[in-house]
Amino acid sequence: MIGAISTLVGTMVGAAVFVLLGPLVDQTGPSLALAFLLGAIPAFFGSAYYIQLGSMFPSSGGSYIYASRLLSPTFGVLAGLCMVFAGIGAIGMLALGFVNYLGFYFSSLPVLTTALLTVFVFLLINFFGIRFSSLLQVGMVIWMFIALVIYIFVGLFGQLNGDFAAVDNGPFMRGGITGLFMAAVLSFYSYAGYGIITEIGGEIKNPQKNTPRAIVISLILVTLIYMGVSYVSTTIIPIDEFIGFSASIPMTAKLFLPNWVVNFIAIGGLLAIFTTLNAILLVIPQELYVMGKEGVFSHQFTKQHGRFQSPYISLVVIGFITMFLLITGLSETTFATMTIVGLLLGGVLMGFSALKIFKKTPELYKNSAVKIPKPLLILLSIFGIISSLSFALLAILDVPIVGAMVLGIAVIAIVYCKVKDINNNKFLFDEMIDDFQNEVMEDYK
């Protein structure tokens, strides 16, 4: 379970704290902690049905599996593509964020070349397989976690002990209610990985129990980290100065910590970006692999390296698309919005999938290691659908090109599924449910 938690924490902690903190503060000012709290709403509602689904369907490629079994194969494809779309956005955003963060050490790096090289390096790391990537992930997350805890506790206790006074940064909501909500939408990126562990459910030991535990523990840890970092960052330095920092946390840490600790935190920031990149490339190819395995997409996506068992075709495809979009000149904000919209819309489909549990797979629910009471799960699923859809629409309004991209992908996917006739040929819906239910029930026994 440690590997699962490190994958989740590594996915969620990274971009928002070490890359997006400046833009978020610019939008909302001292109310940053509240923005993070609001941004967590879809994640906390959504985590309920991801926990239930992950306990019932412990399989890699979770988004596709859940929607294909509980809604229809076409919805499964849409859910899987939402996850892939989100993953590509995350990789692009983090690659660009990594270049900007390196400005803490180097001021004249070629942005595009360095971003492309970053993607290539992490493709190589994940080529060596999930075990190698997971071990690397655990080490990086521990370093990053210690760095942030030092930043939070020294900042908090320094103010409590009177070592330095809190800075008055003006109105609580710098950008008004609109700025607060737009910051909340962007801050959802911070929690976007809450359901991502379900994509590698088949790789986790005892996934029926460990997947739900990993989600709950990770959300609690990440929320505490964000709230602490937000408070320290908005009270220890003037906001206008903070916004201009390319590496906000280590540059702020210089004000109250010795150089060796600042460098430790700076390296933690690099590792935070690394852990997110590593987790995304560890997880997202599983969607293409599973869809290839079931014949929805080409069986080429199922090809694995003989020694490392990594789905190298899926890795190459995702890496190539990301590099192409980087070359086109998409901004960090556009890439981040791709991630937000992809995961939120995927979350909407997961919510509808959860509502079908009691009708489609009652035996799996009855024998599940985790059973959220039916009325509560229905209520949380409805709230999750509404909040996820609302946040997705707000994000699209802010960056319309992402909405156009999602619409284009959806139309192409629906036409593809219609032409391939995946709902009516060998992917007969009821047979898929029966086969999968029998398979999982055998595992329970």
N, C-alpha and C positions, 0 to 999 in steps of 0.2 A: 504493500500500500504506500510505502514511502516514495517509490518511483512514481506512482499515480499522483500523489500530492505534489511532488516536485514538478511534475509536468504541468499540473493545473496552476500552481503558484507561479511557476516560471512563465506560463502563458499570460496570466493576468497582470503580474507585476513587471513592469518594464517600460513600455511606451508611454503610458499616461503619466507616470511619476518622473521618469528621466527624460522624456522627449516632449510630451504634450503639456507639461505643467505650466509653462510660460503662456501659451495661447489660452489655456483655461483660466488662469488668473486674470489675463487681459479682459476676458469676457465678463467675469463675475466678481473679481476682487476678493475681499475678505470672506465672502460667502462660498468660497471654494469647497470647504468641507460639506456644506449643505448640498452643493452641486453633485459631489461624489455620492452623498446619501441618496439623492433623487435618482442619480444614474444607476444605482444598485437595484432599483425597484423591479425592472424587468428580469434581472438576474435572480433575485430572491423568489419571485413568483415562478419563473421558469425553472429554477433548480428543483422545484417540487416534482414537476412532471419528468424532468430529466432523471431524477433519482428513481422514480417509479419505473420509467421505461428502461433505464439502465439495469435495474435489478431484474426485470422480467426478460429482457432481451440482451444478454451479455455477449454481444457480438461486435467485431470491428465494423467500421462503416455504419455507426449507429443511426445517424440521421436518415440515410437511405433505408435501412432495415426497418426502423419504426414506421415511417410513412408508407413504405411499400406494403407492409403487412397489415397495417391498421386503416389506411386510407385507400390507396391504389398504387400500382407500380409507377404510374405517371407522376403522382405526387412524391413518390420515393425518389424519382430522378430529379425532380425540382428541388427537393430538400437536400439531396446530395450535391447538386450544383450550387445551391446557396452556400453550403459549407466550403466548397472549392473556391467560389468567388470571394468569400470572406477571407479565406486563407491566402489567396493571391494578393488581396489588398493589404493584409497584415505583413506579408513578406516585403512588399514594395515599400510600405510606410516605414518599417523598421530598418530596412537597408538605407533609406535616405536619412532617417533619424540617427543612425549609427554614424554616418558621415558628419552630420552636424555636431553630434556629441564629441567626436574626435577633435573638434575645434578647441576643446579644453586643452589639448596637447599640441595640435598641429593646426595652423591657421590657413594653409593654402593647399589643401587636398583637392584633387579633381573630383567633383561630386559624383558624376555619372560613372566614371571608371571605378571608383571605390565602392559605390553601391552595387554595381554588377559583380565585382570581385567578392563582395560580402555574400551575395546570394550563391555564387559558385562554391565558395568555401563550405557553406552550410549544406549544400547539396552533397558534397563529398563526405562530410561528417555523417549524414544520414544514410549515405550509400553503404556504410559499414554496419548498418542494422540497428534495430530497436534497442537491443541490450547495450550496445556501446553508447548509443545516444542517451539512454536513460541513466546510465552510470555517470556520464558527463554532466547530465542535467542536475542530478542530485548535488554534486560538488559545487556547481555554479550557483544554485539556488541558496545553499547554505551561506556562501560568501555574501551574496546579495542581501539576504535576510539580516545577517549580522550588521552589515553596513547601514541599512535603513534603521535598524533598532538603535544603533549608536546615534544617528542623526536625530531621531525622535526624542530619545531620553535625555541626551545632553541639552537639546534645545528646550524641552519642557522644564527640566529641573533647573536649568540655568536661569529661566525666567522666575520660577518659583522661589529660588534662593536669592534673587536680586542681583545675580551676576551681570545681567543685562536686562534692560527694560523692553517691554513689548512696544512695537512701533504702531502708531495710529495711522491706518491706511485708508481713512475716509469712510464713505458710505459703505454699509454692509454689502449691498448689491450694486457693484460698480456700474453694471450695464442694465440695471433695472430687472424686472421680472423676465423680460425677453432674453437678456444676457444670461440670467441664471438657468433658464430652461435649455438654451442652446448649449451652454457649458455642460449641463446635465446629460444632454444627448451625446456630446463628444466624450464625456467622461465614461459613458457606457463601455467605451473601448477598454476601460480598466477591468471590466468584469466579463468581457466578451468570451473569455475562455471557460466560463463556468460549465458549459455542457460539452466541452471539447474532449473530455476524457472518455466519453461514451464512444468516440470514434475508434478507440483502440481497446474496447472492452474485451475482445478476444485475446488480447495480449496480457491482461491483468490476472494475477492469481486470485481465485475466488471472487470474480467480478460482481456476483450478486450482492455480496456484503461490502466489498472494498470500494466499489465505484460510488455508492451513496455516501459512505464515510469520507471518501476523498473530497467529494463535492462540498459537503458541509464544513469540514475542517478548513478547506482551502478558502471558502467564502468568508469564514470568520476571520482567518488570518489576514487575508487581503483587505477586508474592510477596516480592520484595526490599523493596518499599515497606512492606508490612504488617509484615514481621518487624522492620524498623528502627523504624517508628513504635511498634510494640508494646513493644519493649525500652525505648525512651526514655520512653514514657508511664508505664510501670510501675516505673521506677527513679528518676525525678526528682522525684516528688511523692507524698505519702501517698495511698493508694488511696481512702480515705473522702472525702478532699477532692476528688479527681479525679472521683469518681462524681457529685458534685453539680454539676459544670460543665455548662451548657447548650451551650457550644461548647468541647469538651474540648481540642482541639489549640491554638487561639489563646490560650485562657485559661492553659494550661500554658506556652505559649511566653513569656508575660509574665514568667515566673520567670527566664529566662536570655537573652532577646533584646531588643534595643531596640524602641521602640514602632513605628517605621516598618516593621520586619521583621514584627512581630506583626500589624500591619494588612495587610501583604502576604500573610501566611499566612491571615488571616481572610477576605480576598477570595478566596484560593485555595480555601478551604472552601466558600464560596458557589458558586464556579465548579465545584467537584467535584460538588456537588449538581445544578447546572445541566447539566453534561456527561452525568450519568447520566439525568436527565429527558429531555434532548435526544436521547440515543442510543435510549432506549426508544421515544419517539414517532417516531423515525426508522425504527425496525426493525419494531415489532410490527404496525403496519397492513399490512405486506407479507403476513402470514399470511392476513388476511381478503381482501386483494386477489387473491392466488393462488387461494384457494378459490372466490372469486366468479368468477374467470376460467375455472375448470374446471367451473363450474356446480354445484358442491357447495352453495354458498350463493348468495344473490341476486346477480345481475350488477350491482346497484347498487354493490357494494363495489369494482367495477373502475373506477368513474367517477374520472377524474383532471381536475385543473384544466387548462384549455387552455394556459396559459402556463407554469405551474410544474411541471406533471406530477405533482402530489402527489395521493395517494389520499384526497381530502378526506372522502368518505363514511365510510371506515374510521376516519379520524382523529376525526371527530365522534362516531361510535358509541363508540369506546374512551374518549374524553374524557367523554362523557355518563355512561357506566357508572361511571367513576372518581369523578366529581363526586357521583353519586347515593350511592355507598358512603361517601364522605366525609361527606355530610349525615346518613347513618344513624348516624354516630358510631363507626365502626370505629377501633381504636387503631393506632398505628404498628407495634406488634408483630404484630397481626393481618395488616396489609397486608404486612409483611416476610415473614411465614410463608406467605402466599399466593404470593409470589414464589419462595420456597425450594421449596415443595411442587410448584408448577407446573413449574418448571424441572427438578427432580429426577425427577418422573414422566415428563416429556417426555424426559429423558435415559435413563430406563429403556427407553422405546420406541425411542430412537435406538440403544441397545445391541443390542436384538433385531433392529433393521433391519440393523446392521452384520454380525450373524451370518448374514444371508441373502445378503450380497453375492456370495459364491462360487457360490451355486446360481442366483440370479436374474439377476445381471449380470456374469458372468465376463469378458466382453469389455471392459466399462467399467473393471473392475479392472485388467485386463491393460494397457490403454492409459492408465491414470491417471498424472498427473504425480507423484503420491505413491503408493507401494505399501508399506504396512506389511506385513511378512511374515505370511502367513496364520496360523500358530500363535500369533504374538505378538498379532495383532489379535483373535483369538478369546479369548485369555487376558485381555487388557485389557478387552474388551467384557464378559466374564463378571464380572470384578472391578468394572467400572463399574456394571453392573446391580445387583449385590449392594450396593455401597456407596451408590448413589443411592437404592435402595429402603429401605435401613436408615435413612438420614438423613431421608427423607420420612416414614417412620413415626414416628420420634422427634419430628419437628416437629409432626406431627398430634397426637401424644399431649400435647404441650405446649400446643397451641391447637386443641382439638377442633372448633371451629366451621369451621375451614378444611377439615378432613376431610369435614364434612357438605356444604360447598359443592362440593368436588371430586366427591364421590359424586353429588350432584344433577346437576351438569353432565354427568358421564359417562353417567348413565342417560338424560337428555334427548337427548344426542348419539347414543347407540346406538339409541334408539327412532326418532329423526329419520332416521338413516341407513337403518334397516330400512324405514321407511315410504317414503322416497324411493328405496329399492332401488338405492343407488349402487354396490353391489358387482356387480350383475348386468345393469344396463342399458347406457348408453353409456359407463360407466366400467369396462368390462371390464378385469380386472386384467392379463392377459397383453398386451393391446393397449397399455395404458398403459406397460408396461415397454418393449415393442418400440419404440413411438413415441418415448419419451424417450431410449432408448439410441441410436436412429438420429439423433435431433436432436443429442445431445451428441457422438456420433462425428463428425458433420459439422463441429462446432466444433473438434474436435481436428485434423481435416485442414486 
